[in-house]
Amino acid sequence: MYEVGSWFVWLLDGAILAILFAVALILIFIKRNSNNKDALSKIRAEIILPTGWSEYHTVPCDVNAKTVSVGDYIYTLNPQKHRYGKHPMNPFMGLSWLQVPIRIETWMKDNTEPVRGDYSHQVATAAEIKAMTREIQATTAAMEIQEIDQRQKELTNAISNQPNKVIVYIGLALASLASIVSLILVWQLVSIVQELAQEI
């Protein structure tokens, strides 16, 4: 009967851990890429409540937008001062690798001007609010059209282009490793069966 040493157990454990590590890296890369796309088209709105606590909303925001809609209110953005935080605020299992930069703006509740903004103009007229509403609607429509075009381009590229070489190589390496481990296990099983057959 052929017996393998303890090295075989370590080799098998190492192969399994390598496969799990590779799969985890791929999933982290995919999730981080998804968060990055989400952060590029959105902004985190911090609304300071009268109680002193803050509530946070991640809402769509065009790159050149001057206002942003949060709930039933339209807030003015400060184009001269940008702050950035990490998105999402609470990543899966606290993994900071999944977080990406996102723009942050802060307002007092019911005050359309940003906290860190220019307070030379505090009160908006009805005409200005109506113009802001129209701008928000136009920006939202433009973002929807852009998103549809982007999805169409991604679908076209997915159909016409070949798979990414890195992913293919990783898949081939994992498949080869799994095949080698399977062959070793089958070989060991055949040896055991032959040994038992000889003893019988």
C-alpha positions in Angstrom: 0.0 0.0 0.0 1.3 3.4 -1.0 1.3 5.9 1.8 1.8 9.6 1.4 3.6 11.8 4.0 2.2 14.6 6.0 3.4 16.9 3.3 0.5 15.8 1.1 -2.0 17.1 3.7 -0.2 20.4 3.9 -0.1 20.6 0.1 -3.9 19.9 -0.2 -4.7 22.4 2.5 -2.5 25.0 0.8 -4.2 24.4 -2.5 -7.6 24.9 -1.0 -6.5 28.1 0.8 -5.0 29.4 -2.5 -8.3 28.8 -4.3 -10.3 30.5 -1.6 -7.9 33.4 -1.5 -8.0 33.9 -5.3 -11.8 33.8 -5.2 -11.9 36.3 -2.3 -9.6 38.7 -4.2 -11.8 38.5 -7.3 -14.9 39.2 -5.3 -13.2 42.2 -3.5 -12.1 43.6 -6.9 -15.6 43.3 -8.4 -17.3 44.9 -5.3 -14.7 47.7 -5.1 -15.2 48.5 -8.8 -19.0 48.6 -8.3 -18.6 51.0 -5.3 -16.3 53.2 -7.4 -18.8 53.5 -10.2 -21.5 54.3 -7.7 -19.4 57.0 -5.9 -18.5 58.7 -9.2 -22.2 59.5 -9.9 -23.3 60.2 -6.4 -22.7 62.5 -3.4 -23.1 61.9 0.3 -25.4 64.6 1.8 -24.9 65.2 5.5 -28.0 66.9 7.0 -27.4 68.3 10.5 -30.7 68.0 12.4 -31.8 70.5 15.1 -30.9 67.9 17.7 -27.3 68.1 16.6 -27.3 64.6 15.2 -26.6 64.1 11.5 -28.4 62.0 8.9 -26.7 60.8 5.7 -28.1 60.3 2.3 -26.2 59.0 -0.8 -28.0 60.7 -3.7 -27.3 61.0 -7.5 -25.3 64.1 -8.4 -23.9 65.1 -11.8 -20.3 66.3 -12.0 -21.3 69.8 -13.0 -24.4 70.0 -10.9 -25.0 73.1 -8.8 -27.8 71.7 -6.7 -28.8 68.3 -5.3 -32.2 66.9 -4.3 -32.4 65.3 -0.9 -35.9 64.1 0.0 -38.3 67.0 -0.6 -35.6 69.7 -0.4 -33.2 71.1 -3.0 -29.8 72.0 -1.5 -27.1 74.2 -3.1 -23.7 72.7 -3.7 -20.4 74.6 -3.1 -18.3 74.3 -6.3 -15.3 75.9 -4.7 -14.8 73.7 -1.6 -15.0 69.9 -2.0 -14.7 67.4 0.8 -14.3 63.7 0.4 -15.1 60.7 2.6 -15.2 56.9 2.2 -18.0 55.0 0.5 -19.7 53.0 1.7 -19.7 54.2 5.3 -20.2 50.7 6.7 -18.5 48.2 4.3 -19.2 44.5 4.4 -17.6 43.0 7.5 -15.7 46.3 8.0 -13.4 45.6 5.1 -11.8 49.0 4.3 -10.5 47.6 1.0 -14.1 47.9 -0.3 -14.2 51.7 0.4 -13.6 54.3 -2.3 -13.6 58.2 -2.1 -16.9 60.0 -2.4 -17.7 63.7 -2.3 -19.4 65.0 0.9 -21.5 68.1 1.4 -23.0 69.3 4.7 -26.2 71.4 5.2 -28.2 72.4 8.2 -31.8 71.0 7.9 -34.1 73.3 5.8 -31.1 75.6 4.9 -30.4 75.4 1.2 -26.8 76.8 1.6 -24.0 74.4 2.5 -22.4 74.8 6.0 -19.0 75.4 4.5 -20.3 77.6 1.7 -20.6 81.3 1.0 -23.4 82.9 3.1 -23.7 86.1 1.2 -26.9 84.8 -0.3 -29.0 82.9 2.2 -32.6 83.1 1.0 -33.7 81.7 -2.4 -36.7 83.3 -4.2 -39.6 81.3 -5.6 -38.2 81.8 -9.1 -34.8 80.5 -8.1 -36.3 77.5 -6.4 -38.3 76.7 -9.6 -35.2 77.1 -11.7 -33.3 74.8 -9.4 -36.1 72.2 -9.7 -36.0 72.4 -13.5 -32.2 72.0 -13.3 -32.5 69.0 -11.1 -35.0 67.4 -13.5 -32.8 68.1 -16.5 -29.7 66.7 -14.7 -31.6 63.6 -13.6 -32.8 63.0 -17.2 -29.3 63.6 -18.6 -27.9 61.1 -16.0 -30.5 58.5 -17.0 -29.7 58.9 -20.7 -26.0 58.7 -19.9 -26.5 55.5 -17.8 -28.5 53.9 -20.6 -25.8 54.7 -23.1 -23.1 53.4 -20.8 -25.0 50.1 -20.3 -25.5 49.8 -24.0 -21.7 50.3 -24.5 -20.9 47.8 -21.8 -23.2 45.2 -23.4 -21.7 45.8 -26.9 -18.2 45.5 -25.5 -19.1 42.3 -23.6 -20.5 40.8 -26.8 -17.7 41.9 -29.1 -14.6 41.7 -27.0 -12.8 38.6 -25.7 -12.7 37.8 -22.0 -10.0 39.6 -20.0 -6.7 37.7 -20.2 -6.0 38.0 -16.5 -9.3 36.4 -15.6 -8.8 33.7 -18.1 -5.3 33.0 -16.8 -6.5 32.9 -13.2 -9.3 30.6 -14.2 -6.9 28.3 -16.1 -4.5 28.3 -13.1 -7.2 27.4 -10.7 -8.6 24.7 -13.0 -5.1 23.2 -13.5 -4.5 23.2 -9.7 -7.9 21.6 -9.1 -7.1 19.0 -11.8 -3.7 18.2 -10.2 -5.2 17.8 -6.8 -8.0 15.6 -8.2 -5.5 13.4 -10.0 -3.5 12.9 -6.9 -6.6 12.0 -4.9 -7.8 9.6 -7.6 -4.3 8.0 -7.8 -4.2 7.5 -4.1 -7.7 6.1 -4.1 -6.8 3.6 -6.9 -3.7 2.6 -4.9 -5.8 1.9 -1.8 -8.4 -0.1 -3.8 -5.6 -2.2 -5.4 -4.0 -2.8 -2.0 -7.4 -4.0 -0.6 -7.9 -6.2 -3.6 -4.6 -7.9 -3.1 -5.3 -8.5 0.6 -8.7 -10.1 -0.3 
